[in-house]
Amino acid sequence: MKQIIDPTYGRQFRKMRKSKHINLINACGNITSKSSLARWENGADNLSWNQVINLLTYNHIQLAEFIRKSASKNLDELLNPIAVAYNANQVPILKEYTTDALNKYNEHPSKKNLFQAAIACNYYQDLSATDLASYTLKEKLTEHFHQIIEDKNIWQYEDIFYFGNTVLLFSPKNLYQIAFNLIDFIQVHNISAKEWYGFCADKN
């Protein structure tokens, strides 16, 4: 399956690189080519995670800070318009936004569109008691979290965000299983909110 390109991280790297006054050629080192780095920064291509780690180290950019800034911006963009309508109790506007998000996901089933639609459905259901989420969307959502559990139960910051904002879309059985594994993960690693970004950085 073709890897989905997420432009958030490349753009964040470019922003942090420029803040250090490092040009594109000097940023590459022997890690990647200038053209590959430029494509990644512009959201037109992906780099491997190892390449990203090496680029951050080479350019003296802290991994935890990079992840925090990248994830926070990306997640805020997903939640903000939904939260505004939800907090204002604007049910018709939230329904319209949810319908648009579902159509967007059906046309382009990327990870970002999946969670944007799922979060919108979750918030709309909370206000209206009406479930607009399709069976397929719920299946993909559940599959995402079960994959985390199967993959050594290592949770990233964004996965906690996604789970906390889509809980109404899970069956009771799946909700219990996912929540149980998440709580177990937090207890095993003794993680607090302040430590979360650093832990994620260490595990990547």
CORTAQUI-V42359 format. One record per backbone hydrogen bond with DSSP energy under -0.5 kcal/mol. NH is the residue of the N-H (numbers start at 1). CO is the residue of the C=O. If there is no record, write none. Layout:
NH_CO + NH_CO
//
This chain:
6_4 + 7_5 + 9_6 + 10_6 + 11_7 + 12_8 + 13_9 + 14_10 + 15_11 + 16_12 + 17_13 + 18_14 + 19_15 + 20_16 + 20_17 + 21_18 + 22_17 + 23_21 + 27_23 + 28_24 + 28_25 + 29_25 + 31_28 + 32_28 + 37_33 + 38_34 + 39_35 + 40_36 + 41_37 + 42_38 + 43_40 + 44_39 + 45_39 + 52_48 + 53_49 + 54_50 + 55_51 + 56_52 + 57_53 + 58_54 + 59_55 + 60_57 + 61_56 + 62_60 + 66_62 + 67_63 + 68_64 + 69_65 + 70_66 + 71_67 + 72_68 + 73_69 + 74_70 + 75_71 + 76_72 + 77_73 + 78_74 + 79_75 + 80_76 + 83_79 + 84_80 + 85_81 + 86_82 + 87_83 + 88_84 + 89_86 + 90_85 + 91_89 + 94_90 + 95_91 + 96_92 + 97_93 + 98_94 + 99_95 + 100_96 + 101_97 + 102_98 + 103_99 + 104_100 + 105_101 + 106_102 + 107_103 + 108_104 + 110_108 + 114_110 + 115_111 + 116_112 + 117_113 + 118_114 + 119_115 + 120_116 + 121_117 + 122_118 + 123_119 + 124_120 + 125_121 + 126_122 + 127_123 + 128_124 + 129_125 + 132_130 + 138_134 + 139_135 + 140_136 + 141_137 + 142_138 + 143_139 + 144_140 + 145_141 + 146_142 + 147_143 + 148_144 + 149_145 + 150_146 + 151_147 + 152_150 + 153_148 + 154_148 + 154_151 + 155_153 + 160_156 + 161_157 + 162_158 + 163_159 + 164_160 + 165_161 + 166_163 + 169_166 + 170_167 + 175_171 + 176_172 + 177_173 + 178_174 + 179_175 + 180_176 + 181_177 + 182_178 + 183_179 + 184_180 + 185_181 + 186_182 + 187_183 + 188_184 + 189_185 + 190_186 + 191_186 + 195_192 + 196_192 + 196_193 + 199_195 + 200_196 + 201_197 + 202_198 + 203_199 + 204_200
//
